Amino acid sequence: MRLIVAAIVGLLASATACHAAEQEATISVPDRVQAESALATVLTSAPDTPQGKGYLSVALDEAETVQRRLDAASAPNQGKESLRREVAVALHGLDSGFGVAEPGQTDFGLRQALSRAIAGARASAAMRKGDTRLSQMVAALEAAQSRVNEAVDFGRAVMVTPSTEVARQGVRAMRMALDRAVQGWDRDGTRVIDWRRGEAGLKQAESVARTLSGSP
């Protein structure tokens, strides 16, 4: 019985591999080249980014910068004005159209990097139909983008509120939104971050990117 089950599993695996190979073979050479080019901008190299990094790498870098600033803004000894200065830099890291850039900070915000990463992943997915890894990446990036949008809205509110306590609450909300954008969010409490339910984030997109690039 075990031998029969093993044989069936082997046949299913072979059939899946053959189907994937046939599907890949149906992609025309120009489409394949365009798909790989679009994917490269997401994963490894985009000519308009700092140091020519891929959009996903830039998004993760900007997320780290924003996190440091929000950690500083959350310090208990921060007064309203110093808190706002930290949030202004964090806000610029979230969206280069807002806030204040510190010396050496790029003008390529997290929201901008995500928008372009999504466009590149969608373009590649359109030409590599049936590759669920790309669907996962797009879903994860889109979910991250929605939470980054929330963080930007909270940041803009912090910059105009006259209340120090409300500003602190806004910083906490920004940190939560950013954490969910980066780490994903088990929204329904199933202990599984499911990309099909909009729960994934940048880390899940990065994991998929590794499989697409062949990295461990």
C-alpha positions in Angstrom: 0.0 0.0 0.0 2.8 2.4 0.9 4.5 1.6 -2.4 1.2 2.5 -4.3 0.9 5.8 -2.4 4.5 6.7 -3.0 4.0 5.9 -6.7 0.9 8.1 -6.9 2.7 11.0 -5.2 5.6 10.6 -7.6 3.3 10.7 -10.6 1.5 13.8 -9.3 4.9 15.5 -8.8 6.0 14.6 -12.3 2.7 15.8 -13.8 3.0 19.1 -12.0 6.6 19.5 -13.2 5.6 18.7 -16.7 2.7 21.1 -16.6 5.0 23.9 -15.4 7.5 23.1 -18.1 4.8 23.2 -20.8 3.4 26.5 -19.4 6.9 28.0 -19.5 7.4 26.8 -23.0 4.3 28.6 -24.2 5.8 32.0 -23.2 7.2 33.7 -26.2 10.8 34.8 -26.1 10.0 38.5 -26.2 7.5 38.1 -23.4 9.9 36.1 -21.3 12.6 38.7 -21.8 10.1 41.5 -20.8 8.9 39.5 -17.8 12.4 38.9 -16.5 13.3 42.6 -17.1 10.2 43.7 -15.1 11.0 41.3 -12.4 14.6 42.4 -12.2 13.5 45.9 -11.3 11.6 44.5 -8.3 14.3 42.1 -7.1 17.8 43.2 -8.1 18.2 46.3 -10.2 16.1 49.4 -11.0 17.9 52.3 -12.8 16.0 55.0 -10.9 16.7 53.8 -7.4 19.6 54.8 -5.0 22.6 52.6 -5.9 20.5 50.9 -8.6 18.9 48.5 -6.1 15.6 46.6 -6.8 12.5 48.3 -5.6 11.8 45.7 -2.9 15.3 46.2 -1.5 14.8 50.0 -1.4 11.4 49.5 0.3 13.0 47.3 3.0 15.8 49.9 3.5 13.3 52.8 3.8 11.2 50.7 6.3 14.3 50.3 8.5 15.0 54.1 8.4 11.4 54.9 9.3 11.4 52.3 12.1 14.5 53.9 13.7 12.9 57.3 13.6 9.6 56.1 15.1 11.5 54.3 17.9 13.3 57.6 18.7 9.9 59.4 18.6 8.5 56.9 21.0 11.1 57.6 23.7 9.4 58.6 26.9 11.5 61.8 27.3 10.5 63.2 23.9 8.6 66.5 24.1 6.1 67.4 21.4 8.5 69.4 19.2 11.3 66.8 19.3 8.8 64.1 18.7 7.5 66.0 15.6 11.0 66.4 14.3 11.5 62.6 14.4 8.1 62.0 12.8 8.9 64.5 10.1 11.9 62.5 9.0 10.0 59.2 9.4 7.2 60.6 7.2 9.6 61.6 4.5 10.9 58.0 4.6 7.4 56.7 4.2 6.5 59.1 1.3 9.1 61.5 -0.1 6.3 64.0 -0.8 5.9 64.7 2.9 8.0 65.4 5.9 11.6 66.6 6.0 14.6 64.8 4.7 17.7 64.5 6.9 21.2 65.0 5.4 22.0 62.0 3.3 18.4 60.7 3.2 17.1 59.6 -0.2 14.1 61.1 -1.9 12.8 57.7 -2.7 10.2 56.9 -0.1 8.8 53.6 0.9 5.4 54.3 -0.7 7.1 55.2 -4.0 9.2 52.0 -3.9 6.2 49.9 -3.2 4.2 51.4 -6.0 6.9 50.7 -8.5 7.6 47.2 -7.1 3.9 46.4 -7.5 3.9 47.6 -11.1 7.0 45.5 -11.9 5.6 42.4 -10.3 2.2 42.8 -12.1 3.9 43.3 -15.4 5.9 40.1 -14.9 2.9 38.2 -13.7 0.9 39.3 -16.8 3.5 37.6 -19.0 4.2 34.6 -16.8 0.6 33.5 -16.4 0.0 30.8 -13.9 3.1 31.5 -11.7 1.4 31.7 -8.3 4.7 33.0 -6.8 4.2 36.3 -8.6 0.5 36.4 -7.4 1.8 36.0 -3.9 4.3 38.7 -4.3 1.8 41.2 -5.8 -0.7 40.4 -3.0 2.0 40.9 -0.3 3.2 44.2 -1.8 -0.3 45.5 -2.2 -1.2 44.6 1.5 2.0 46.3 2.6 1.2 49.4 0.6 -2.2 49.7 2.2 -0.6 49.7 5.7 2.0 52.2 4.6 -0.8 54.5 3.4 -2.3 54.2 6.9 1.1 55.1 8.5 1.4 58.2 6.2 -2.1 59.3 7.3 -1.2 58.9 11.0 2.1 60.8 10.5 0.4 63.7 8.8 -2.1 63.9 11.7 0.8 63.9 14.2 2.3 66.9 12.4 -0.7 69.0 12.9 -2.2 68.0 16.3 -1.8 70.5 19.1 -1.9 67.7 21.7 1.3 65.9 22.8 -0.7 62.9 24.0 -2.5 62.6 20.7 0.8 62.9 18.9 2.2 60.0 21.0 -0.9 57.9 20.1 -0.3 58.7 16.5 3.3 57.5 16.7 2.1 54.3 18.2 -0.4 53.9 15.4 2.4 54.6 12.9 4.6 51.9 14.4 1.8 49.3 14.4 1.0 50.1 10.7 4.6 49.9 9.7 5.2 46.6 11.6 2.2 45.1 9.8 3.5 46.4 6.5 6.9 44.8 7.0 6.1 41.6 9.0 2.6 40.9 7.8 -0.4 40.6 10.0 -2.3 37.5 11.3 -5.6 39.4 11.0 -7.9 36.4 11.7 -5.8 34.8 14.4 -5.2 31.5 12.6 -1.4 31.7 13.3 -0.8 31.7 9.6 -0.1 34.9 7.5 -2.2 34.1 4.4 -1.4 36.2 1.3 -4.8 35.4 -0.1 -6.5 37.2 2.8 -4.3 40.3 2.5 -2.3 39.4 5.5 1.2 39.3 4.0 3.8 42.1 4.0 7.3 43.0 2.8 9.0 40.0 4.6 6.7 37.6 2.8 7.3 39.3 -0.5 11.0 39.1 0.2 10.7 35.3 0.8 8.9 34.9 -2.5 11.5 37.0 -4.2 14.2 34.6 -3.0 12.4 31.6 -4.6 12.0 33.6 -7.8 15.7 34.5 -7.9 16.9 31.1 -6.8 18.5 32.4 -3.6 18.4 30.3 -0.4 
